[in-house]
Amino acid sequence: MTDMTSLPVIDVSGLNTGSANAVPQVAAAIRAACMGPGFFYVSNHGVPDAVIGAAVEAARDFFHLPPETKARVRANARHRGWHAMGGALMEGAKHTDRKEFFSIGLELPEDDPSVLAGEPLRGPNQWPDFAPALRPAMSAYYGAMFALGGRLLRAVAVSLELEEGFFAPRYTKPLQRTQAIFYPPQDVGAEEEIFGVAPHTDFGCITLLWQDGNGGLQVRERQSGGWIDAPPLPGTLVVNVGDLLGRWSNDRFASTPHRVVNRSGRERMSIATFHDPDFGALIDPRDLGTPAGEARYEPITAGQHILNRFDQAFGYRKTLAAPTVAAG
């Protein structure tokens, strides 16, 4: 294991102020990072510390509740709610992840057209009445990350030689998911193949991650294949490329395997936001300038891609029926 010294830190303050030169400058740095390690930190990102702190505190209080209490909002077929320990198995892993998490998505009422049409993963969140602080805190965090994700995608678009606004119309009703994740301490002498999260690549477009001070995130270095630490840096978030953006960009920006090993001796928390497009957004490398004869992937909707990965990874998908919806 080597100490992390190579992941770039990109100052994105100019994206918040609307500076004329900011987008191309940030885009150049993002392009280098995405064609290099596939991971980078963002500083001066504009998400208030108070918003992050409130979400962390509310989520931590929720995770400290008894399992039978948390089970009252057990994850449903919309991927919303509490995912218990042992419910996630990454592709190729020998053991389920040593984590539990609480997941939310875009808040939509039951009479929303997308819900009435039976679009998977759509609907209201499952908010626990026994943890009333969770809803306002996580909702504010979700909104702040959606705004930041939109700013970052402006620069991502330019980095791929697209119009700055390319992604915006594909994020009108996004499949963004925000997950507060709790990792219990791992025994230092535990089996090597047991992880907080086993080696994997993220499913979607870009991921925005807050992590506490305990460390544990490790990224596979592309040249050597070894694992390097991605420690928490004060005032930053970690951003990485997901499989969906890799597919969309015809692997110009490829996702990078990463894992979590919590050997701190303490509980660990993070909050991951998967900033993903509308369910029906067409993911076609040709739309990003790839010649038809060079496209490595067939077109697929963002929603179907994510559903395919959910079905592989999450045990609840095999036991829960889809929610009943009215015809529309």
C-alpha positions in Angstrom: 0.0 0.0 0.0 1.3 3.5 -0.8 0.3 6.8 0.7 -2.1 8.8 -1.5 -0.2 11.6 -3.1 -1.4 11.4 -6.7 -5.1 12.2 -6.9 -5.5 15.8 -8.1 -7.4 18.5 -6.1 -9.4 20.7 -8.4 -10.5 24.2 -7.2 -14.0 24.6 -8.6 -14.8 27.9 -7.0 -15.1 29.6 -10.4 -18.0 27.4 -11.3 -19.9 28.8 -8.4 -19.3 32.5 -9.3 -19.9 32.2 -13.1 -16.5 33.4 -14.0 -16.1 33.4 -17.8 -12.8 31.5 -17.7 -13.8 29.1 -15.0 -15.5 26.4 -17.0 -12.7 25.8 -19.5 -10.1 25.9 -16.8 -11.9 23.4 -14.6 -12.7 21.3 -17.7 -9.0 21.0 -18.5 -8.2 19.8 -15.0 -11.2 17.4 -15.0 -10.2 16.0 -18.4 -6.7 15.2 -17.1 -8.0 13.6 -14.0 -10.7 11.5 -15.8 -8.2 10.3 -18.4 -5.7 9.6 -15.6 -6.8 8.1 -12.3 -10.5 8.6 -12.8 -10.8 10.1 -9.3 -10.2 13.6 -8.1 -11.0 15.9 -5.2 -13.0 19.1 -5.5 -12.3 22.1 -3.2 -14.3 25.3 -2.8 -17.3 23.3 -4.0 -19.9 25.6 -2.5 -21.8 23.1 -0.4 -22.1 24.7 3.1 -20.5 22.9 6.0 -23.8 23.3 7.9 -25.6 21.3 5.3 -23.1 18.5 5.4 -22.9 18.5 9.2 -26.6 18.3 9.6 -26.9 15.3 7.2 -24.1 13.5 8.9 -25.5 14.0 12.4 -29.0 12.9 11.5 -27.8 9.9 9.6 -25.5 8.8 12.5 -28.4 9.0 14.9 -30.5 6.9 12.6 -27.8 4.2 12.2 -27.4 3.9 16.0 -31.1 2.9 16.3 -31.9 -0.8 16.8 -32.2 -2.9 13.6 -35.8 -3.7 14.3 -36.6 0.0 14.4 -34.7 0.8 11.2 -36.4 -2.2 9.6 -39.7 -0.2 9.6 -38.3 1.7 6.6 -36.6 -1.3 5.0 -35.6 -0.7 1.4 -38.4 -1.1 -1.1 -38.4 -1.9 -4.8 -37.7 1.8 -5.5 -34.4 1.5 -3.7 -35.6 3.9 -1.1 -35.0 3.3 2.6 -32.7 1.3 4.9 -30.5 -1.3 3.4 -29.4 -3.7 6.1 -26.0 -5.2 6.6 -25.3 -8.0 4.2 -27.6 -6.8 1.4 -25.0 -5.8 -1.1 -22.7 -8.2 -3.0 -20.4 -6.6 -5.5 -19.7 -8.5 -8.7 -16.9 -11.0 -8.2 -16.8 -10.6 -4.4 -16.8 -13.6 -2.1 -18.6 -11.9 0.8 -21.3 -9.3 1.1 -20.2 -5.7 2.0 -19.8 -4.8 5.7 -22.0 -1.8 5.5 -25.6 -0.6 5.9 -27.0 2.5 4.2 -30.1 4.7 3.9 -31.0 5.7 0.4 -33.1 8.5 -1.0 -33.9 9.7 -4.5 -35.8 12.4 -6.2 -38.9 13.0 -4.2 -42.0 12.4 -6.4 -45.6 12.0 -5.3 -47.6 8.9 -6.2 -49.6 11.0 -8.8 -46.5 12.2 -10.6 -46.7 11.2 -14.3 -43.5 9.1 -14.1 -44.8 7.2 -11.2 -48.2 6.7 -12.7 -46.5 5.4 -15.9 -44.8 2.7 -13.8 -41.3 4.0 -14.3 -39.0 1.9 -12.0 -37.3 3.5 -9.1 -39.7 6.5 -9.0 -41.8 7.7 -6.2 -41.7 9.2 -2.7 -38.8 8.5 -0.3 -39.3 6.4 2.9 -38.8 8.8 5.7 -38.8 7.4 9.2 -41.2 9.1 11.6 -39.0 7.8 14.5 -36.1 9.9 13.2 -37.7 13.2 12.2 -34.4 15.1 11.7 -33.4 12.8 8.8 -35.8 14.2 6.2 -34.9 17.9 6.3 -31.2 17.2 6.7 -30.9 14.6 3.9 -33.2 16.6 1.6 -31.1 19.7 1.9 -27.9 17.6 1.3 -29.5 16.0 -1.8 -30.5 19.4 -3.2 -27.0 20.8 -2.6 -25.4 17.9 -4.3 -27.7 18.1 -7.3 -26.7 21.7 -7.8 -23.0 20.9 -7.5 -23.4 17.9 -9.8 -24.9 20.2 -12.4 -22.1 22.7 -12.2 -19.5 19.9 -12.5 -21.2 18.4 -15.5 -20.9 21.7 -17.3 -17.2 21.3 -17.1 -17.3 17.6 -17.9 -19.2 18.5 -21.1 -16.6 21.0 -22.1 -13.8 18.5 -21.2 -15.4 16.1 -23.7 -15.6 18.8 -26.4 -19.4 19.1 -26.1 -21.6 22.2 -25.6 -21.5 23.3 -22.0 -25.2 22.6 -21.6 -25.2 19.1 -23.1 -26.1 17.3 -19.9 -28.7 19.7 -18.5 -31.7 18.6 -20.6 -30.9 15.0 -19.6 -31.2 15.8 -15.9 -34.8 17.2 -15.8 -36.0 14.4 -13.5 -32.7 12.7 -12.5 -32.2 9.3 -11.1 -29.8 10.8 -8.6 -29.5 8.8 -5.4 -27.9 9.9 -2.2 -26.9 7.3 0.4 -25.7 7.8 3.9 -23.4 4.8 4.6 -22.4 3.3 7.9 -19.4 1.0 8.3 -18.7 -0.8 11.6 -15.1 -1.3 12.6 -13.4 -4.2 10.8 -11.1 -6.5 12.7 -7.5 -5.7 11.8 -6.9 -9.4 11.6 -10.0 -10.1 9.5 -9.9 -12.2 6.3 -8.4 -10.2 3.4 -11.5 -10.7 1.3 -13.9 -9.0 3.7 -14.5 -5.3 2.8 -16.6 -2.4 3.9 -17.3 -2.3 0.1 -15.6 -4.9 -2.1 -13.7 -3.7 -5.2 -16.2 -2.4 -7.7 -16.8 0.4 -10.2 -19.8 2.8 -9.6 -22.8 2.2 -11.8 -23.8 5.7 -12.9 -22.4 8.9 -14.4 -20.4 10.7 -11.7 -20.2 10.1 -7.9 -19.8 12.8 -5.3 -18.5 11.5 -2.0 -18.2 13.0 1.5 -16.2 10.9 3.9 -15.4 11.3 7.6 -11.9 11.5 9.1 -11.4 7.7 9.5 -10.1 7.0 6.0 -10.6 3.6 4.3 -11.3 4.5 0.7 -8.8 3.0 -1.7 -8.4 3.4 -5.4 -6.8 1.0 -7.9 -3.9 2.6 -9.6 -4.2 2.0 -13.3 -0.6 1.6 -14.2 0.6 -0.7 -11.4 -2.8 -2.3 -10.4 -1.9 -1.6 -6.8 -4.2 0.1 -4.2 -3.6 3.7 -3.1 -5.4 5.5 -0.3 -7.8 8.3 -1.0 -7.8 9.9 2.5 -10.3 12.6 3.6 -9.0 16.1 2.9 -10.7 18.9 4.9 -13.1 21.0 2.8 -13.1 18.6 -0.2 -15.4 16.0 -1.8 -14.2 13.1 -3.8 -15.5 12.8 -7.4 -15.2 9.8 -9.7 -16.3 8.5 -13.0 -19.0 5.8 -13.1 -19.7 3.1 -15.7 -22.4 5.1 -17.3 -20.1 8.0 -18.2 -17.5 5.5 -19.3 -20.0 3.9 -21.7 -21.3 7.3 -22.9 -17.8 8.6 -23.6 -16.8 5.3 -25.3 -14.3 4.8 -22.5 -12.4 8.0 -23.0 -13.4 8.6 -19.4 -13.3 5.1 -17.8 -14.5 4.1 -14.3 -11.8 3.0 -11.8 -12.2 0.2 -9.3 -12.2 1.2 -5.7 -13.0 -0.3 -2.3 -13.4 0.5 1.4 -11.5 -1.2 4.2 -12.4 0.3 7.6 -9.4 -0.7 9.7 -9.6 2.4 11.8 -11.0 0.6 14.8 -13.9 3.0 14.8 -17.2 3.2 13.0 -17.0 5.0 9.7 -19.5 7.1 7.8 -19.7 8.5 4.3 -22.4 10.0 2.1 -22.3 9.1 -1.5 -24.4 10.9 -4.2 -24.7 9.2 -7.6 -25.5 12.0 -9.9 -27.3 10.2 -12.7 -29.5 11.3 -15.6 -33.3 10.9 -16.3 -34.5 7.3 -16.5 -35.2 7.7 -20.2 -32.0 9.5 -21.1 -30.4 7.7 -24.0 -26.8 6.7 -23.4 -25.2 6.5 -26.9 -21.5 7.1 -27.5 -22.3 8.5 -30.9 -24.0 11.5 -29.2 -20.7 12.4 -27.7 -18.9 12.4 -31.0 -17.9 8.8 -31.4 -18.1 7.7 -35.0 -20.7 5.0 -35.5 -18.1 2.4 -36.6 -16.0 3.0 -33.4 -18.8 2.8 -30.8 -18.0 0.1 -28.3 -21.5 0.1 -26.8 -25.1 -0.1 -28.1 -27.5 2.6 -27.0 -29.3 2.0 -23.7 -31.3 4.2 -21.4 -29.8 5.4 -18.2 -32.6 3.7 -16.2 -32.2 0.3 -17.8 -28.4 0.4 -17.3 -28.8 1.2 -13.6 -31.6 -1.4 -13.1 -29.4 -4.0 -14.6 -26.6 -3.2 -12.1 -29.0 -3.1 -9.2 -30.4 -6.5 -10.1 -26.8 -7.9 -10.0 -25.7 -6.3 -6.7 -28.6 -6.0 -4.3 -30.3 -8.9 -2.6 -33.6 -7.1 -2.0 -34.2 -7.0 -5.8 -34.7 -10.7 -5.7 -37.2 -10.7 -2.9 -39.3 -7.6 -3.4 -42.0 -7.1 -6.0 -42.2 -3.8 -7.9 -44.7 -1.3 -6.3 -48.2 -1.4 -7.6 -48.9 1.6 -9.7 -52.0 2.9 -11.5 -52.3 3.0 -15.2 -51.6 6.3 -16.8 
